[in-house]
């Protein structure tokens, strides 16, 4: 839903692609709406959905933690270090079709590849590796390589996370934690320290609410 609430790259890409399609189809009338922006009604919907996760209706099974809808989509991860070790299992849990590109990987990632849960290409990044990807993670230990990956993703209008420089990517990941089926995610202006602090405070509040509901 956030894609339609806030301006950003997706809005820019949508306008660019719509203009290009309209130019190629002069007989068609193309209209592109602006983002929704601040809206009290949508805020109430979000609050209601959050309350539902705290207390499920009688007789209804508890909700499972929600993750991005990556099911079956191609995700390219470049780099096989500690950051990828944390993030790749979450992508796999969401059903992503993960291709991992790295000369070496951690034992955890190697085991996932051996189990057939991801495709591991044992080499460095090459131009064209992210073509057709739905999502890209640039997580090597070389800023120059990460910049090349992000630039290729931007050219292909694919969201890309840079592990070494959040401002150099077109997307960034939330700091998350799960408590009793409730997943808390925080984006703190691309500042991980700030995000962790806010997440911990929110998590304490959620646990307190759950405790009161159970008592």
C-alpha positions in Angstrom: 0.0 0.0 0.0 2.9 2.4 0.7 3.7 2.5 -3.0 0.5 4.4 -3.6 0.7 6.7 -0.6 4.2 8.3 -0.9 6.2 9.8 -3.8 9.4 8.0 -4.8 11.0 6.0 -7.4 8.0 3.8 -8.1 5.9 6.9 -8.9 8.7 8.2 -11.2 9.0 4.8 -13.0 5.3 4.6 -13.4 5.1 8.0 -15.0 8.0 7.2 -17.3 6.7 3.9 -18.4 3.2 5.3 -18.9 4.6 8.1 -21.0 6.6 5.7 -23.1 3.6 3.5 -23.7 1.4 6.4 -24.6 3.9 7.6 -27.1 4.0 4.2 -28.7 0.1 4.0 -28.8 -1.1 7.5 -29.9 -4.7 6.2 -30.3 -5.0 5.4 -26.6 -5.7 7.8 -23.8 -3.4 7.3 -20.9 -4.1 8.8 -17.4 -1.8 8.4 -14.4 -3.2 9.3 -11.0 -1.0 10.9 -8.3 -0.2 9.1 -5.0 -3.0 9.1 -2.4 -0.9 10.9 0.2 -2.1 11.6 3.8 -5.6 10.2 4.4 -7.4 9.7 7.7 -9.6 6.9 6.3 -6.5 4.8 5.4 -4.9 5.6 8.8 -8.0 4.0 10.4 -7.7 0.9 8.2 -4.1 0.5 9.2 -4.9 0.9 12.9 -7.8 -1.6 12.6 -5.5 -4.2 10.9 -3.0 -3.8 13.7 -5.6 -4.3 16.4 -6.7 -7.5 14.7 -3.2 -9.0 15.0 -3.2 -8.3 18.8 -6.5 -10.1 19.4 -7.9 -12.6 17.0 -11.7 -13.1 16.8 -13.0 -16.2 18.8 -12.7 -19.4 16.8 -10.3 -18.0 14.3 -6.8 -19.4 13.9 -3.9 -17.1 15.0 -2.4 -15.1 12.1 1.0 -16.0 10.8 3.7 -13.3 10.5 3.4 -11.4 7.3 6.2 -11.0 4.8 6.6 -9.2 1.4 4.8 -11.1 -1.3 7.9 -12.5 -3.0 6.4 -15.9 -3.8 7.9 -17.3 -7.0 9.6 -14.0 -7.9 13.2 -13.9 -8.9 15.4 -12.2 -6.3 19.1 -11.7 -7.0 21.5 -11.5 -4.0 25.1 -10.5 -4.7 27.5 -11.3 -1.8 27.7 -14.3 0.5 28.7 -12.8 3.8 27.0 -12.2 7.2 24.4 -9.8 5.9 23.2 -12.2 3.2 23.2 -15.0 5.9 20.6 -12.9 7.9 18.5 -11.8 5.0 18.4 -14.8 2.5 16.5 -17.2 4.9 13.7 -14.5 5.2 13.5 -14.2 1.5 13.2 -18.0 1.1 10.5 -18.1 3.8 8.5 -15.6 1.8 8.7 -18.0 -1.3 11.3 -16.0 -3.3 13.2 -17.7 -6.1 16.7 -16.7 -4.9 19.8 -16.6 -7.0 23.0 -16.0 -5.0 26.1 -14.7 -6.7 29.3 -14.9 -4.8 32.7 -16.7 -5.1 32.4 -17.8 -1.5 29.5 -18.0 1.0 29.0 -18.7 4.7 28.3 -22.3 5.8 24.6 -21.4 6.4 24.2 -20.2 2.8 26.2 -23.2 1.4 23.8 -25.6 3.2 20.8 -23.8 1.8 22.3 -24.2 -1.7 23.1 -27.8 -1.1 19.5 -28.4 0.0 18.3 -26.9 -3.3 16.6 -23.9 -1.7 18.6 -21.4 -3.7 20.7 -21.2 -6.8 24.4 -20.4 -6.0 26.6 -19.1 -8.8 30.2 -19.3 -7.6 31.6 -16.2 -9.1 31.7 -12.4 -8.8 29.1 -10.0 -10.2 28.9 -9.4 -13.9 26.9 -6.8 -15.8 23.5 -8.2 -16.7 23.2 -10.4 -13.6 20.2 -8.5 -12.3 18.3 -8.3 -15.6 14.7 -9.4 -15.1 15.0 -9.6 -11.3 12.0 -8.5 -9.1 14.3 -7.4 -6.3 18.0 -7.0 -5.8 20.3 -7.0 -2.8 23.9 -5.7 -3.3 25.8 -7.1 -0.3 29.4 -7.5 -1.3 32.3 -6.0 0.7 33.3 -3.8 -2.3 31.4 -0.5 -2.5 32.4 -0.1 -6.1 30.7 -3.4 -7.0 27.6 -2.5 -5.0 27.4 0.8 -6.8 27.5 -1.0 -10.2 24.8 -3.4 -9.0 22.6 -0.6 -7.8 23.1 1.3 -11.1 22.1 -1.7 -13.2 19.0 -2.2 -11.0 18.0 1.4 -11.3 18.4 1.3 -15.1 16.0 -1.7 -15.1 13.6 -0.1 -12.7 14.2 -2.8 -10.1 14.3 -1.9 -6.4 17.7 -2.5 -4.9 19.0 -2.6 -1.4 22.7 -1.7 -0.7 24.1 -3.1 2.4 27.1 -0.7 2.6 25.2 2.5 1.7 21.5 2.8 2.3 21.3 6.1 0.5 22.8 4.5 -2.6 20.0 2.1 -3.1 16.4 2.5 -4.2 15.0 0.5 -1.2 16.0 -0.4 2.3 15.0 -3.1 4.7 13.1 -2.7 7.9 14.4 -3.6 11.4 12.0 -6.3 12.5 11.2 -8.6 15.5 8.4 -11.0 16.1 6.4 -11.5 19.3 3.6 -14.0 19.6 2.7 -13.9 15.9 3.0 -10.1 15.8 5.8 -8.8 13.5 7.1 -5.3 14.2 9.1 -3.5 11.4 10.6 0.0 11.6 12.2 2.2 9.0 14.1 5.1 10.7 15.3 7.3 7.9 17.7 4.6 6.8 19.4 4.9 10.2 19.7 1.3 11.6 20.6 2.4 15.1 17.6 4.7 15.4 15.4 2.0 13.8 16.5 -0.6 16.4 15.8 1.7 19.2 12.3 2.5 18.0 11.6 -1.2 17.2 12.6 -2.2 20.8 10.3 0.4 22.2 7.4 -0.7 20.0 8.0 -4.3 20.8 7.9 -3.6 24.5 4.6 -1.9 24.0 3.2 -4.8 21.9 4.3 -7.3 24.6 2.6 -5.2 27.2 -0.6 -5.1 25.2 -0.6 -8.8 24.6 0.0 -9.4 28.3 -3.0 -7.3 29.3 -5.2 -9.1 26.7 -4.2 -12.4 28.2 -4.8 -11.5 31.8 
